[in-house]
Amino acid sequence: MATSSLLDYGGNVTKGLGRITEGIMTSGKGSYVEYDDGRKMLDFTCGIGVTNMGHCHPKISKAAADQCMNIVHAQCSIAFHEPYLRLVKKLLPLMPDPSLDSFFFWNSGSEAVEASLKMARTATGRQNIITMQGAYHGRTFGAMAVTRSKTVYSAGVAPLMPGVFTIPYPFWHQLGGKPDMTEDAQVAQCLYQLELLLAQQTAPADTAAIIIEPVLGEGGYVPAPAAFLQGLRAICDKHGILLIIDEVQSGFSRTGKFFAIEYSGVRPDILIMAKGLANGFPLSGVVSRKELTDKLATGSMGGTYAGNAVSCAAACAVVDAMQEENVLANVNARSEELFSVLKALKAAHPAHILDVRGQGLMVAVEFATPAGPGATLDAVAAPEGQGLGKTLASRVAKKCIEKGMIILTTSVYEVVRFIPPLNITAEDLAKGAQIFRDAVEEVVKEG
Ligand SMILES: Cc1ncc(COP(=O)(O)O)c(C=O)c1O
C-alpha cells in the first residue's frame, strides 16, 4: 500500500509533538525498523527504551494476539483478568526486595508516577515531595511538577503541583565539577544538600517522599552511585520518608540487572515500572508493600484502561522471553563491547568527547561544546574559538540517522544516548558502533 500520500495529513498533527526522523515507519523486526520509502534503519532507540526485546518479538506479539481473541478489555474495577494475576505471579520473585508485594498497573509511566505520588501522600499524611535536579518523570501535571530535566515540558503552564523541592543529582555538571570529580565528593555534596533542604525548606514531618531515577535518563544518562542511594535510604528511614524509585526507563534488564536499584541493594518503598515491561504495549506498574497500599481507600486508584489484558499478556511473555533467552548475559556482554568502542573513541578525541558513562545498555557519550547552560561557570565548557563546533551531539545523531541508524540525544548538555535492543546480536551492535564512530569522525573533521 502506498502510504506516502498520507504524509499530507502530518500537517494535521499537533506541533506539540516533535519527531527526529522523516517519513512513515511501517514495520519493525528485531533491531530494525522500516520506512515506507524503503529505508531500513538500525534502531538504537527502542522507541525510547521500550522495545527492549526487539520489534515484534514473535513470542510477545503472539501472546498479545492470542489475548486479543480471548478478551481485550476486562476492566480492572469490574473484575480481575487472568493475565493481570499471572503477571503479578511472574513479577513477585523478580522484585528487588521481597517487601514489594502489592501491585497495581496503569498505562503510561507518567500515570504510574502520579499514582505513586498520590499514594505517598495518602500513606504518610504528608504533602511535600523531594525530586532531583535533571529528573524526568513525565508530562502530566504531577509528573511534570517533579520533572527537572528541561523547562520545555512545563514552560508556560504553571501553576504546577505545589510542595515539590529539589536537590542536585550526583552528576558532576550539577556540582560545578568535571567528569573526573570523585563519586565520594559528589555523594557527600548531594547528601549534604538534602540534609540542608530538610533543615531549611521542607521539614521531615511535612515530607512524604523522595523520588529518584536510579539512572538519570532525560537528565543525561547518569547512574547514581550506590552510596548515594544508600544515603537516601538511611535519611528516609530516619525520618519516615518514603523512597520512590522510578525504573520506567532503567528497569527490565536495561542496565544489566533486572532493576537498576539492585546495584545498590537499596529497598524501594515504592517502585515504578513501564516502557520495557510490555515491549511496546501500553502498560505501567506501581509496586509497594501491602502495609502501605492497604492505606489506600478502595476506589481511590484505577483507570478505564489500567492494566489492560492484552498489555498484561504481552508483559508475561516479556518476562518469559527475557528468562528463556538469558537476556541479562547478552546485555552485559554487548555492554562491554560498546564501552570498549566508545572509550577508544574518547581516547582518540579527548577534546571533543568529555565522558562515556552508563550501565548495561543504557549508555551515553557526552561531547564538549561551547555555550552549554551555565557555560560561563561550567568547569568543562570549552571557550569559543578552540576549534570545537556547536551542538556536536545533535549533529552526530543526525549523521547516524543519515547513515541508517536511529539514535537519540538527551539532556540540556551535549549527550547522545544508546538504547539498543537488549537481545541485539554482537554483529548489529558492532555495526551501530561503527556508524557512530564514522559520524563522530565526520563531525570532528567538519569542526
Ligand atoms: C524515568 C521516567 N519516568 C517516567 C517517564 C514517563 O513515562 P511515559 O512517557 O510513559 O508517561 C519516563 C519517560 O520517558 C521516564 O524515562
The ligand as an SDF file (V2000), in Angstrom:
LIG
                    3D

 16 16  0  0  0  0  0  0  0  0999 V2000
   12.2500    7.7350   34.2290 C   0  0  0  0  0  0  0  0  0  0  0  0
   10.9500    8.0380   33.5480 C   0  0  0  0  0  0  0  0  0  0  0  0
    9.8590    8.2260   34.2850 N   0  0  0  0  0  0  0  0  0  0  0  0
    8.6600    8.4780   33.7300 C   0  0  0  0  0  0  0  0  0  0  0  0
    8.5240    8.5940   32.3670 C   0  0  0  0  0  0  0  0  0  0  0  0
    7.1810    8.9080   31.7520 C   0  0  0  0  0  0  0  0  0  0  0  0
    6.6870    7.7840   31.1050 O   0  0  0  0  0  0  0  0  0  0  0  0
    5.5960    7.9340   29.9460 P   0  0  0  0  0  0  0  0  0  0  0  0
    6.2230    8.6240   28.8120 O   0  0  0  0  0  0  0  0  0  0  0  0
    5.1960    6.5130   29.6460 O   0  0  0  0  0  0  0  0  0  0  0  0
    4.4510    8.7070   30.5180 O   0  0  0  0  0  0  0  0  0  0  0  0
    9.6480    8.3990   31.5480 C   0  0  0  0  0  0  0  0  0  0  0  0
    9.5470    8.5230   30.0800 C   0  0  0  0  0  0  0  0  0  0  0  0
   10.4900    8.6750   29.3540 O   0  0  0  0  0  0  0  0  0  0  0  0
   10.8950    8.1310   32.1560 C   0  0  0  0  0  0  0  0  0  0  0  0
   12.0080    7.9530   31.4200 O   0  0  0  0  0  0  0  0  0  0  0  0
  1  2  1  0
  2  3  1  0
  2 15  2  0
  3  4  2  0
  4  5  1  0
  5  6  1  0
  5 12  2  0
  6  7  1  0
  7  8  1  0
  8  9  2  0
  8 10  1  0
  8 11  1  0
 12 13  1  0
 12 15  1  0
 13 14  2  0
 15 16  1  0
M  END
$$$$
